Amino acid sequence: MATDRSGRTSPRKVPFAYQIARIAVFSALSVLGSFLHPFPSSIPTLALDSAPGFFAALYFGPVDGFCVTGLGHVATALINNLPLGVLHAPIAVGLAIAGCIVGYINRKWNFLPAVAAGIAINTGLVVLAIPMLGLEATLAFTPILFIAACVNAALGTALYLAVRRRLRA
């Protein structure tokens, strides 16, 4: 953290190339997480792909969170042969927005409401699956999605809490 003339701390400005490289690294971690499916579900896109996005949003901010969570879902969908078809595009946009909101709320207030908002948005996106799955299947899928969102958020938040005292670069 750098300080301005008034003595307040503010995130340091980083070169654009550094930010792109950082987003690429965390997106690659999301791709690795997309191969890990610890949640029993008929939809194979429930994986540990959002944890790097939660961390990036909390530690680096809204832009990184937007990019990493959005790209992470796209990677998971592609790796699992797009089981929801074209619905993955609006889901990826929704998750990207969730990553942005997590980063913004964490900067404005604290990580707890930020993570709660991220979990709520992640779980709430299940309504997009109603046309494909039907209402009953979507309702049956929602608790598993909620658990997956909580696990991803817990992993990303645990890493954030472990390293948040370091300089944000």
C-alpha positions in Angstrom: 0.0 0.0 0.0 1.2 3.5 -0.8 0.3 6.6 1.0 -0.9 9.8 -0.5 -0.2 13.4 0.7 -2.9 13.2 3.4 -1.4 10.0 4.9 -4.2 7.7 3.7 -3.3 4.4 2.3 -4.3 3.6 -1.3 -3.5 0.7 -3.6 -0.4 1.2 -5.6 -0.7 1.7 -9.3 0.8 -1.3 -11.2 1.8 -1.5 -14.8 -0.9 -2.7 -17.2 1.2 -5.7 -18.4 1.7 -6.8 -14.8 -2.1 -6.7 -14.2 -2.7 -8.7 -17.4 -0.1 -11.3 -16.3 -1.7 -11.5 -12.9 -5.1 -12.1 -14.4 -3.6 -14.8 -16.6 -2.0 -16.6 -13.7 -5.2 -16.6 -11.6 -7.3 -17.6 -14.6 -4.9 -20.5 -15.2 -5.5 -21.5 -11.6 -9.2 -21.4 -12.3 -8.7 -23.7 -15.2 -6.8 -26.1 -12.9 -9.7 -25.8 -10.4 -12.2 -26.7 -13.1 -10.8 -30.2 -13.2 -11.5 -30.7 -9.5 -15.1 -31.8 -9.0 -15.7 -32.6 -5.3 -19.4 -31.9 -5.4 -21.9 -34.7 -6.4 -24.0 -33.3 -9.2 -25.6 -34.2 -12.4 -24.1 -30.9 -13.9 -20.3 -31.3 -14.1 -19.5 -27.6 -14.0 -19.5 -27.5 -10.2 -15.8 -27.4 -9.5 -13.2 -25.5 -7.6 -12.8 -22.9 -10.4 -14.2 -19.9 -8.5 -11.8 -19.9 -5.5 -9.0 -18.1 -7.5 -11.6 -15.6 -8.6 -12.7 -14.9 -5.0 -9.1 -14.5 -4.0 -8.3 -12.2 -6.9 -11.4 -10.0 -6.2 -10.6 -9.7 -2.5 -6.9 -9.2 -2.8 -6.5 -7.3 -6.1 -9.9 -5.7 -6.6 -12.9 -5.5 -8.9 -11.2 -5.7 -12.3 -9.2 -8.8 -11.5 -12.2 -10.4 -9.8 -14.3 -9.7 -12.9 -11.8 -11.2 -15.3 -10.8 -14.2 -13.3 -14.3 -15.3 -12.3 -15.7 -14.8 -15.8 -12.8 -16.6 -17.5 -12.8 -19.3 -14.9 -16.4 -20.2 -15.6 -15.8 -20.2 -19.4 -12.9 -22.6 -18.9 -15.0 -24.9 -16.7 -17.9 -24.9 -19.2 -15.5 -25.7 -22.1 -13.7 -28.4 -20.2 -17.0 -30.1 -19.4 -18.4 -29.8 -22.9 -20.9 -27.0 -22.3 -23.6 -29.1 -20.5 -26.0 -26.1 -20.3 -25.3 -25.0 -23.9 -25.6 -21.3 -24.6 -26.7 -20.6 -21.0 -23.0 -20.6 -20.0 -22.5 -17.2 -21.6 -24.9 -15.3 -19.3 -23.7 -17.4 -16.4 -20.1 -16.4 -17.1 -21.2 -12.7 -17.4 -23.1 -13.1 -14.1 -20.1 -14.6 -12.3 -17.8 -11.9 -13.7 -20.1 -9.3 -12.3 -20.1 -11.2 -9.0 -16.3 -11.1 -8.9 -16.4 -7.3 -9.6 -18.9 -6.8 -6.8 -16.9 -8.9 -4.4 -13.8 -6.7 -5.1 -15.8 -3.5 -4.8 -17.6 -4.4 -1.5 -14.3 -5.6 0.0 -12.6 -2.3 -0.8 -15.6 -0.2 0.4 -16.5 -2.2 3.5 -15.1 -5.5 4.5 -14.5 -9.1 3.2 -17.4 -10.6 5.0 -20.2 -8.8 3.2 -18.2 -9.1 0.0 -18.0 -12.9 0.3 -21.7 -13.1 1.3 -22.6 -11.1 -1.8 -20.5 -13.3 -4.0 -22.1 -16.5 -2.7 -25.6 -15.0 -3.1 -25.0 -13.9 -6.7 -23.3 -17.2 -7.6 -26.2 -19.2 -6.1 -28.8 -16.8 -7.5 -27.6 -17.4 -11.1 -29.3 -20.8 -10.9 -32.5 -19.2 -12.1 -30.8 -19.0 -15.6 -30.9 -22.8 -15.7 -34.7 -23.1 -15.3 -35.4 -23.1 -19.1 -32.9 -25.9 -19.6 -33.4 -28.0 -16.4 -37.0 -27.2 -15.4 -38.1 -25.8 -12.1 -37.9 -29.0 -10.1 -34.4 -30.0 -11.2 -33.2 -26.4 -10.7 -34.6 -26.4 -7.1 -32.9 -29.8 -6.5 -29.6 -28.4 -7.9 -29.6 -25.2 -5.8 -28.4 -26.6 -2.5 -25.4 -28.3 -4.2 -24.6 -25.0 -6.0 -24.8 -23.1 -2.7 -22.4 -25.6 -1.0 -20.0 -25.3 -4.0 -20.1 -21.5 -3.9 -19.4 -21.6 -0.1 -16.5 -23.9 -0.5 -15.0 -21.8 -3.3 -15.5 -18.7 -1.3 -14.0 -20.2 1.8 -10.9 -21.3 0.0 -10.4 -18.0 -1.7 -11.1 -16.1 1.5 -8.8 -18.3 3.6 -5.9 -17.5 1.2 -6.8 -13.8 1.2 -6.8 -13.7 5.0 -3.4 -15.4 5.0 -1.7 -12.9 2.7 -3.8 -9.7 3.0 -1.2 -7.9 5.2 1.3 -8.0 2.4 1.6 -5.2 -0.1 -0.9 -5.2 -2.9 1.0 -5.3 -6.1 
